[in-house]
Amino acid sequence: MTKIILPPERRVGHLTVLRQGEREISPTEYAALTPREQLALIRNAQGKQKYDLLLNSQKAERLVPLLHPQELYLTVNLLGATDSLELLALSSPEQITLLLDLDCWDGDMLSPVLSLRWLELLAQCGEEKLCQLVRQIEPEVLALFLKKHLTIIRGIEAYDDDDADNARRLESLYDIDYHSEDAAKIIGAMLKLWQDREQESYLLLMEMIRSENLTALEEEIYQARNNRLLDLGIIPHQEARSIYGYLDPESFVPGGKSNFALEAEDLQNPLALLVQAQPEHLLADILAAGIDHETACELMHLTNRKMSADRADLASPQDVAQAVQGIYDTLNLALEYLAGNDIGKAEQIIHSTYLLHLFQLGHSLIKKRQARAQTLAKGPIYPFVDYPELLFIDSLLEQPALFYRAPGAETPSQLQKLTSIKDLELVDRRLTQVEALELLFTTALPFTLPDPADEEAQQLTLSGIFMTAVAQRLLGEPFAANPLDKNCLADLAAMTVTDDSRWESFARNLHATVAELNPQCLFFCEFCLELWQDFFSDADALDQVEAAECFLWLK
C-alpha cells in the first residue's frame, strides 16, 4: 500500500473540513478508521492517491458509491479508464449512468466511438457488474447504446426448430447485424451473458432495440440526460450564460431564498470538488466555521453552471479548480459589498440569499468597472496611453478581469485577481486617474492630440507628447506638442539634469503646472519626470536619435 498522509481535521455540520498540515499514518491505522474518516481522506486526495485509498479500504464497496459523480469522473479521467476498471466495478449504476452522460455525447448525438469504448470498458468490469447494470440501468439508455452498433433482423417470433436458418443465429433468439467487427466482439459477448443469466432484462432490452426508432430514442435519452445533468447544475451553454446577468449593486436587496434541501437531498457530498480551490477574505472566515450539505451542493451547482457558461472541460481538474476559485472570489466580493467585515451579517446573507444572485452581484461589481474601462478604451487618449495605463485598461477588460499594479520602489509589477472590496477600491482609484488623464488631454491642455492614423505619431505616448510640449516651453517656444529638433537634446539636458538644483527646480515647476491643470494627474507628472530623468541622465542615449524618438516627438 502507498504511503498515506492524514491531514488534521475538524467536524463542522455535515462536512469534514481538512486543515493545512499533515502526518503519515500506517495502513493499519487507515484500516482502523471509520468509513466517515476514510471518506474524509479520500475526498482530500486526487488521482492515484484517491484510487489507492479507495481500493485499499476494506469498506471500498460502501465508499465508492458515496463519491460525487463528478469526483468519480475526474478520477477516472486522471487515471485513464483502463486503469480504473476496479473503481468502475464498484461504482453504482447511477454513477455509471452519469459517467456515460458526461463522456459519450457529442452535442445532442451519442458518439458511436465513445459509446462502444465505454461498452468495452464495462464489459471488462466482470460478469457480475454487467448483470447488475442490465438490471438496474434504465433500459432505454442501454438500448440506445446498443442500437448505435447493431440492427436486429429477426426476433423470437420467427424462431422455428425446423428452420434451417436457425443454425446461423448466433444468439439463437435473434438475428443481429453488427455494424463493425469490434461491435460484434464486444456486444456479442455481453448479449450472450445476459441471455444466459438475465433473460427477462435481456428480452426487454432486445425488444426495445427492435421497436424504437433510433432518432426518436436518441432524442428521448438526450432529454433525460439533460435532466440528470440539470440535477448537478450542468445546463446548456446558452442558458448557463445567464449566470453573468447584470444586477444593479445599488438596488440589490439580499434575501428571497427558499430551502435548497430538496435539490440537495439525493446528491452526494461535493466536498472533494469544492476543496480544489481556497476561499479568501470574508468568505474564508465563513466557510472555516462550516457549511451544511445543502449549501455545499448549492455551491457545486453554481460552479457547474459557471463551467457550462464558460464551456470549461468537466474532465479537467484544472478547469474545475479554476471554476470553484472564480465562484469563491466573486461571492466574496458580493459579501464584502453587502456586509463589510461583519461575519454574522455575511452568514445571514448566505443563508437567506441564493448564491446565484450573490454571484451575479459580485460579477456586476466588476462589470461596472469594466464598463468604465471600456469607455476609456474607446476614448481619444487610448491610442497614446503609456504602458502602465495600457496594461491596466487591457487587463481589466480581460475575462476574468485582472488588476495590473505598476512596479513600485521595492515591488515588481503584477497582475492580480479581484477578490475583495479593497481590490475594487484600488481599481476605482486607477480608473479615476486615467479618466482625469483623459480630461487633461481633451480639455485642459492648450493643444490637441495628434491624429492616431499619422505614421509619425504612431510611436508617441501621452508622456512623450506632454514632455515634448514641456521641452518646447523650456526652449522658449509656445507650450505645444510640436516636434523638436533633434539637435536640442543636449541643451534640454543641461537645463534640467546637470545638477540637483536644476532638477529640483524643473520638477517643482512641472508639479505646479500639472497641479494647476488637474491635480488628479500628479501621478502622471511623476511618471513623466521619471522617464525624463532616466533618459537625459544617460549620456549614450542622448547621442541616439532612435532612443530619443521612443520618448519625445522629434523631427
DOVOMAR-35962 format. One line per 8 residues: number of its first residue (from 1); for each residue x, y, z of C-alpha. Coordinates in steps of 0.05 Angstrom, whole numbers, plus 5000, padded with zeros to 4 digits. Layout:
N
NUM	X Y Z ~ ...
//
This chain:
555
1	5000 5000 5000 ~ 5025 5070 4984 ~ 5043 5118 5040 ~ 4982 5152 5069 ~ 4981 5224 5092 ~ 4930 5243 5144 ~ 4911 5316 5150 ~ 4886 5342 5216
9	4811 5350 5214 ~ 4752 5380 5250 ~ 4679 5365 5242 ~ 4632 5420 5222 ~ 4558 5406 5209 ~ 4553 5354 5154 ~ 4623 5368 5127 ~ 4692 5350 5149
17	4739 5408 5138 ~ 4812 5389 5128 ~ 4863 5438 5155 ~ 4932 5451 5129 ~ 4986 5406 5157 ~ 4992 5331 5151 ~ 5022 5270 5183 ~ 5035 5199 5159
25	4993 5141 5183 ~ 5005 5067 5173 ~ 4960 5021 5133 ~ 4938 4991 5199 ~ 4916 5059 5225 ~ 4880 5073 5160 ~ 4843 5006 5164 ~ 4821 5024 5235
33	4788 5089 5214 ~ 4713 5093 5209 ~ 4682 5097 5139 ~ 4668 5172 5151 ~ 4741 5184 5169 ~ 4767 5145 5109 ~ 4719 5183 5064 ~ 4746 5249 5091
41	4816 5227 5069 ~ 4791 5203 5002 ~ 4757 5268 4987 ~ 4821 5307 5001 ~ 4862 5263 4954 ~ 4870 5266 4878 ~ 4881 5216 4822 ~ 4924 5156 4840
49	4924 5172 4914 ~ 4848 5174 4916 ~ 4846 5108 4877 ~ 4894 5075 4925 ~ 4856 5099 4986 ~ 4791 5072 4959 ~ 4817 5004 4937 ~ 4858 4994 5000
57	4798 5005 5043 ~ 4762 4943 5068 ~ 4699 4985 5061 ~ 4710 5002 4987 ~ 4643 4974 4965 ~ 4609 5023 5012 ~ 4654 5082 4998 ~ 4657 5085 4922
65	4581 5094 4913 ~ 4587 5153 4961 ~ 4632 5192 4914 ~ 4601 5251 4879 ~ 4594 5230 4805 ~ 4639 5287 4782 ~ 4691 5266 4833 ~ 4690 5197 4803
73	4691 5226 4733 ~ 4754 5267 4748 ~ 4788 5208 4779 ~ 4774 5162 4720 ~ 4799 5215 4672 ~ 4862 5227 4712 ~ 4879 5153 4716 ~ 4854 5132 4648
81	4792 5089 4640 ~ 4832 5024 4631 ~ 4868 5036 4697 ~ 4802 5050 4733 ~ 4767 4984 4720 ~ 4766 4963 4793 ~ 4737 5031 4810 ~ 4683 5025 4756
89	4666 4955 4780 ~ 4650 4985 4849 ~ 4610 5044 4822 ~ 4535 5046 4827 ~ 4491 5042 4765 ~ 4471 5114 4778 ~ 4544 5135 4777 ~ 4557 5095 4714
97	4498 5128 4680 ~ 4525 5197 4696 ~ 4594 5178 4671 ~ 4562 5158 4605 ~ 4522 5223 4605 ~ 4586 5264 4615 ~ 4632 5227 4568 ~ 4593 5197 4509
105	4555 5253 4477 ~ 4576 5299 4420 ~ 4525 5355 4425 ~ 4457 5322 4420 ~ 4484 5259 4387 ~ 4510 5197 4422 ~ 4582 5186 4397 ~ 4589 5117 4364
113	4663 5114 4380 ~ 4657 5134 4454 ~ 4595 5093 4467 ~ 4629 5030 4440 ~ 4691 5046 4480 ~ 4651 5051 4544 ~ 4613 4987 4529 ~ 4681 4953 4522
121	4704 4982 4589 ~ 4641 4959 4625 ~ 4649 4890 4594 ~ 4718 4887 4626 ~ 4689 4901 4695 ~ 4665 4829 4702 ~ 4602 4789 4693 ~ 4571 4809 4760
129	4577 4882 4742 ~ 4546 4871 4673 ~ 4488 4833 4704 ~ 4477 4889 4754 ~ 4477 4941 4700 ~ 4427 4907 4655 ~ 4380 4900 4714 ~ 4388 4970 4743
137	4408 5019 4689 ~ 4349 5049 4652 ~ 4336 5001 4594 ~ 4326 5059 4546 ~ 4398 5081 4558 ~ 4427 5012 4544 ~ 4380 5004 4484 ~ 4407 5068 4453
145	4480 5049 4466 ~ 4469 4981 4433 ~ 4424 5006 4376 ~ 4481 5052 4354 ~ 4521 4989 4337 ~ 4472 4935 4314 ~ 4408 4921 4277 ~ 4361 4864 4297
153	4338 4830 4233 ~ 4292 4777 4263 ~ 4267 4763 4333 ~ 4237 4707 4374 ~ 4172 4707 4336 ~ 4209 4676 4277 ~ 4242 4622 4318 ~ 4227 4553 4290
161	4265 4488 4306 ~ 4253 4465 4235 ~ 4281 4529 4204 ~ 4349 4514 4174 ~ 4368 4588 4181 ~ 4368 4580 4257 ~ 4433 4544 4252 ~ 4465 4610 4234
169	4432 4650 4290 ~ 4489 4670 4335 ~ 4444 4687 4395 ~ 4393 4633 4380 ~ 4335 4680 4393 ~ 4354 4740 4349 ~ 4387 4751 4282 ~ 4434 4810 4292
177	4473 4851 4241 ~ 4531 4885 4277 ~ 4558 4949 4247 ~ 4631 4930 4258 ~ 4674 4872 4278 ~ 4691 4907 4344 ~ 4618 4915 4359 ~ 4604 4842 4344
185	4660 4821 4391 ~ 4645 4868 4449 ~ 4569 4868 4447 ~ 4560 4796 4425 ~ 4594 4771 4489 ~ 4551 4818 4532 ~ 4486 4795 4500 ~ 4505 4722 4508
193	4518 4733 4582 ~ 4451 4770 4591 ~ 4413 4717 4553 ~ 4442 4663 4597 ~ 4437 4698 4665 ~ 4388 4756 4659 ~ 4337 4732 4608 ~ 4280 4777 4630
201	4322 4840 4625 ~ 4354 4814 4561 ~ 4287 4803 4526 ~ 4261 4871 4548 ~ 4325 4904 4522 ~ 4325 4869 4455 ~ 4252 4883 4441 ~ 4263 4956 4458
209	4320 4958 4408 ~ 4275 4928 4355 ~ 4215 4972 4368 ~ 4245 5040 4380 ~ 4263 5088 4324 ~ 4336 5108 4332 ~ 4325 5183 4322 ~ 4266 5185 4370
217	4302 5143 4422 ~ 4365 5186 4417 ~ 4323 5249 4427 ~ 4287 5218 4487 ~ 4352 5196 4521 ~ 4385 5263 4506 ~ 4329 5299 4542 ~ 4333 5250 4600
225	4408 5260 4602 ~ 4400 5335 4605 ~ 4352 5327 4663 ~ 4402 5284 4701 ~ 4457 5335 4689 ~ 4410 5391 4709 ~ 4405 5358 4777 ~ 4480 5373 4783
233	4474 5443 4757 ~ 4502 5426 4688 ~ 4458 5461 4637 ~ 4464 5481 4564 ~ 4513 5536 4549 ~ 4465 5589 4526 ~ 4420 5580 4587 ~ 4481 5578 4633
241	4505 5646 4607 ~ 4450 5678 4649 ~ 4497 5669 4708 ~ 4531 5732 4682 ~ 4467 5773 4683 ~ 4476 5843 4709 ~ 4445 5864 4776 ~ 4448 5936 4797
249	4491 5936 4860 ~ 4458 6000 4886 ~ 4388 5969 4885 ~ 4406 5897 4905 ~ 4369 5871 4965 ~ 4391 5804 4996 ~ 4341 5751 5015 ~ 4286 5713 4980
257	4318 5644 4983 ~ 4275 5583 4993 ~ 4300 5517 5023 ~ 4353 5483 4979 ~ 4346 5418 5017 ~ 4300 5385 4965 ~ 4351 5397 4909 ~ 4407 5370 4953
265	4371 5311 4984 ~ 4393 5258 4934 ~ 4461 5288 4917 ~ 4527 5261 4941 ~ 4572 5308 4981 ~ 4613 5352 4933 ~ 4668 5369 4984 ~ 4722 5335 4942
273	4708 5383 4886 ~ 4700 5445 4929 ~ 4767 5436 4965 ~ 4804 5441 4899 ~ 4805 5517 4909 ~ 4813 5562 4970 ~ 4766 5618 4990 ~ 4797 5682 5015
281	4780 5741 5060 ~ 4709 5744 5089 ~ 4684 5681 5053 ~ 4743 5642 5080 ~ 4723 5660 5151 ~ 4651 5639 5138 ~ 4669 5572 5107 ~ 4720 5558 5162
289	4661 5559 5210 ~ 4628 5505 5169 ~ 4573 5498 5117 ~ 4518 5447 5113 ~ 4505 5396 5058 ~ 4453 5439 5024 ~ 4500 5499 5018 ~ 4556 5455 4993
297	4510 5427 4939 ~ 4487 5497 4920 ~ 4560 5518 4913 ~ 4573 5459 4867 ~ 4511 5474 4826 ~ 4536 5545 4817 ~ 4605 5520 4798 ~ 4576 5473 4746
305	4533 5529 4718 ~ 4595 5572 4711 ~ 4632 5516 4676 ~ 4574 5507 4628 ~ 4573 5581 4614 ~ 4649 5582 4602 ~ 4649 5517 4562 ~ 4700 5491 4611
313	4723 5418 4609 ~ 4687 5379 4664 ~ 4741 5326 4658 ~ 4797 5375 4674 ~ 4817 5383 4748 ~ 4849 5449 4729 ~ 4784 5475 4698 ~ 4744 5452 4758
321	4792 5485 4806 ~ 4792 5549 4766 ~ 4716 5550 4765 ~ 4710 5538 4840 ~ 4761 5592 4853 ~ 4723 5640 4809 ~ 4659 5625 4848 ~ 4694 5637 4915
329	4726 5702 4893 ~ 4662 5731 4863 ~ 4619 5711 4922 ~ 4668 5744 4969 ~ 4662 5809 4931 ~ 4587 5807 4939 ~ 4590 5790 5013 ~ 4641 5845 5029
337	4600 5895 4990 ~ 4537 5877 5029 ~ 4566 5861 5098 ~ 4634 5895 5103 ~ 4674 5855 5153 ~ 4612 5832 5193 ~ 4617 5756 5192 ~ 4550 5747 5226
345	4514 5790 5174 ~ 4550 5755 5117 ~ 4529 5686 5144 ~ 4457 5710 5148 ~ 4461 5735 5076 ~ 4487 5668 5051 ~ 4432 5630 5086 ~ 4377 5677 5061
353	4401 5693 4990 ~ 4411 5647 4930 ~ 4485 5640 4916 ~ 4469 5651 4842 ~ 4444 5721 4858 ~ 4504 5736 4902 ~ 4550 5713 4846 ~ 4513 5758 4797
361	4521 5816 4846 ~ 4596 5804 4853 ~ 4603 5798 4777 ~ 4563 5862 4768 ~ 4611 5899 4814 ~ 4667 5881 4766 ~ 4624 5895 4704 ~ 4614 5967 4729
369	4689 5977 4730 ~ 4697 5943 4663 ~ 4645 5989 4632 ~ 4687 6049 4654 ~ 4749 6016 4625 ~ 4713 6002 4560 ~ 4694 6075 4554 ~ 4768 6093 4563
377	4788 6041 4511 ~ 4743 6075 4461 ~ 4764 6145 4480 ~ 4813 6193 4447 ~ 4873 6181 4492 ~ 4874 6105 4488 ~ 4919 6101 4425 ~ 4972 6141 4462
385	4967 6117 4535 ~ 5033 6096 4567 ~ 5045 6024 4586 ~ 5020 6028 4658 ~ 4953 6054 4636 ~ 4950 6009 4575 ~ 4963 5947 4616 ~ 4914 5969 4669
393	4857 5980 4619 ~ 4871 5918 4578 ~ 4878 5873 4639 ~ 4813 5899 4669 ~ 4777 5882 4605 ~ 4802 5810 4606 ~ 4755 5753 4625 ~ 4763 5745 4683
401	4783 5816 4698 ~ 4853 5828 4727 ~ 4884 5888 4762 ~ 4951 5910 4736 ~ 4994 5940 4791 ~ 5053 5981 4765 ~ 5121 5967 4797 ~ 5138 6005 4860
409	5203 6024 4891 ~ 5211 5955 4922 ~ 5156 5914 4888 ~ 5153 5886 4817 ~ 5093 5896 4772 ~ 5039 5844 4779 ~ 4971 5821 4755 ~ 4923 5803 4810
417	4853 5777 4814 ~ 4796 5819 4840 ~ 4777 5783 4904 ~ 4759 5837 4954 ~ 4728 5905 4961 ~ 4797 5932 4974 ~ 4818 5908 4905 ~ 4758 5944 4875
425	4776 6008 4912 ~ 4846 6005 4880 ~ 4814 5994 4812 ~ 4768 6054 4824 ~ 4827 6097 4842 ~ 4864 6079 4779 ~ 4802 6089 4736 ~ 4793 6158 4766
433	4865 6174 4750 ~ 4860 6152 4677 ~ 4794 6189 4669 ~ 4828 6251 4697 ~ 4884 6240 4647 ~ 4833 6239 4591 ~ 4804 6305 4615 ~ 4874 6334 4619
441	4889 6319 4546 ~ 4820 6334 4518 ~ 4801 6397 4556 ~ 4857 6426 4600 ~ 4919 6427 4556 ~ 4926 6483 4504 ~ 4940 6434 4448 ~ 4905 6374 4417
449	4929 6303 4408 ~ 4957 6284 4340 ~ 4918 6240 4292 ~ 4929 6167 4312 ~ 4930 6149 4238 ~ 4990 6194 4227 ~ 5051 6149 4218 ~ 5096 6199 4253
457	5051 6197 4314 ~ 5041 6123 4320 ~ 5101 6113 4366 ~ 5082 6170 4411 ~ 5053 6163 4481 ~ 5019 6214 4526 ~ 5082 6223 4566 ~ 5122 6236 4502
465	5071 6285 4475 ~ 5066 6322 4541 ~ 5141 6326 4553 ~ 5152 6349 4482 ~ 5108 6409 4498 ~ 5146 6419 4563 ~ 5211 6417 4524 ~ 5185 6469 4475
473	5170 6515 4533 ~ 5240 6505 4562 ~ 5268 6525 4495 ~ 5227 6589 4495 ~ 5174 6565 4447 ~ 5098 6561 4459 ~ 5073 6505 4504 ~ 5051 6460 4447
481	5063 6389 4424 ~ 5104 6407 4363 ~ 5162 6362 4341 ~ 5230 6381 4369 ~ 5295 6390 4332 ~ 5339 6330 4349 ~ 5398 6377 4360 ~ 5365 6407 4422
489	5373 6345 4466 ~ 5439 6367 4497 ~ 5410 6436 4514 ~ 5350 6404 4547 ~ 5395 6360 4589 ~ 5437 6420 4610 ~ 5375 6458 4633 ~ 5345 6401 4674
497	5391 6346 4699 ~ 5462 6373 4702 ~ 5458 6387 4777 ~ 5409 6376 4835 ~ 5385 6448 4839 ~ 5366 6450 4765 ~ 5330 6383 4772 ~ 5292 6404 4834
505	5271 6469 4801 ~ 5248 6433 4738 ~ 5209 6381 4777 ~ 5177 6434 4823 ~ 5154 6476 4763 ~ 5126 6415 4728 ~ 5088 6394 4790 ~ 5059 6464 4795
513	5038 6463 4722 ~ 5002 6396 4727 ~ 4970 6413 4794 ~ 4941 6476 4764 ~ 4914 6439 4703 ~ 4887 6378 4740 ~ 4913 6357 4809 ~ 4888 6286 4799
521	4942 6278 4745 ~ 5002 6287 4791 ~ 5014 6212 4784 ~ 5025 6224 4710 ~ 5073 6281 4727 ~ 5115 6233 4770 ~ 5117 6183 4713 ~ 5139 6236 4663
529	5194 6261 4709 ~ 5219 6191 4719 ~ 5223 6179 4644 ~ 5257 6246 4633 ~ 5310 6235 4686 ~ 5324 6164 4662 ~ 5334 6188 4590 ~ 5371 6253 4600
537	5418 6224 4652 ~ 5442 6173 4602 ~ 5498 6206 4561 ~ 5497 6149 4510 ~ 5422 6156 4498 ~ 5430 6230 4482 ~ 5471 6212 4421 ~ 5419 6162 4396
545	5363 6195 4359 ~ 5326 6128 4355 ~ 5326 6123 4431 ~ 5301 6195 4437 ~ 5245 6182 4388 ~ 5218 6129 4435 ~ 5208 6183 4487 ~ 5200 6251 4453
553	5170 6275 4388 ~ 5229 6294 4343 ~ 5234 6319 4272
//
